[in-house]
C-alpha cells in the first residue's frame, strides 16, 4: 500500500529541461518511478532521458492520458503559474521542491488546491519515497543511497528536514526496520500537507504499523499532530524527536519555518503537547530504532 505514491503512480515533471529538472527526472527514472513525460513551455518536441517534452500539460495528457502526480521544478517566480496549470488539469498530487516561493503565491496555490481537492507537498520539499515502488523529487539523492537508506517495510517517516528524512530512514533500515513511505513536508513558512494530515493518511494505510516524526521548533505542526492523536484520528505508535530545543526564542533554526516566537512553537510546547498525546519522545535521534522496536512489541 504505502501512502501518496506507488509503482503505478503516473508522474510528470514540470520544468524537465532545466538542470534540476533533468537531475531529478534521471533519479526518479533510475529508481523505477513511472515518469511518463515532462513539460517546459517553448521546448515541446524535445526529449529528456528518452522522455517526451511538451509545451503544456494539456498537450501531454492529450497524448498520454490522465496523470496522477507532478513535480514542479521551476524558479520561485514561476511556481504559481506551473501549479495553477497542474491544479486546473486536475492532477491530484503536486510536489513543489522549489524554495523561496513568494508567500502570497503559496497562499493562493494552497487555497485553490484545497477547493479542488488537490494535495500539495511543499514548497521546499525534497520529496516523497515509497521504498521499492517510487520516488518523487530527490529525497535520498542517489540511487545507491536510496536503496541503502530506504528499505521496504512498515514504518512511516515524516520529517521537517530533507536531510534527516534520509538519515532517520537509514537508521531504521540499518536496524532491520523498513519504511512504508517517507515524506519531507518542506521547510517553507507555509506548506501544503502538514504532519497532522500525514498522520491521518498513515492511520488509514494497512501497511504502516508505526510512524517516526522528526520535528523542529517553530510553527505549530507538532502541536496540531498531537491534537489529531488526542481526537482519536491517529492511533498507531508514534516516536518523535524535536530538533532545535536549545535555540533561544526569536532565532531562526535551519529553515524559514523554524523560528520560535513566544510560547507556541517552542521545543517545550511541542514536547509537552506530544507527551500529553502519548507520543514516545526521544532525546537523541540515534535512540529512534530501539524505541520503535520497543513500542511495536507492546
Secondary structure, 3 states (H helix, E strand, C coil): CCCCCCCCCEEEEECCCCHHHHHHHHHHHHHCCEEEEEECCCCCCCEECCEEEECCHHHHHHHHCCCCEEEECCCHHHHHHHHHHHHHCCCCEEEECCCCCCHHHHHHHHHHHHHCCCEEEECCCCEEEECCCEEEECCCCCHHHHHHHCCEEEEEEEECCHHHHHHHHHHHHHCCCCEEEEEECCCCCCCCCCHHHHHHHHHHCCCCCEEEEEEECCCCHHHHHHHHHHCCCCCCEEEEEEECCCCCCCCECCCCCCECCCCCCCHHHHHHHHHHCCCEECCCHHHHHHHHHHHHHC
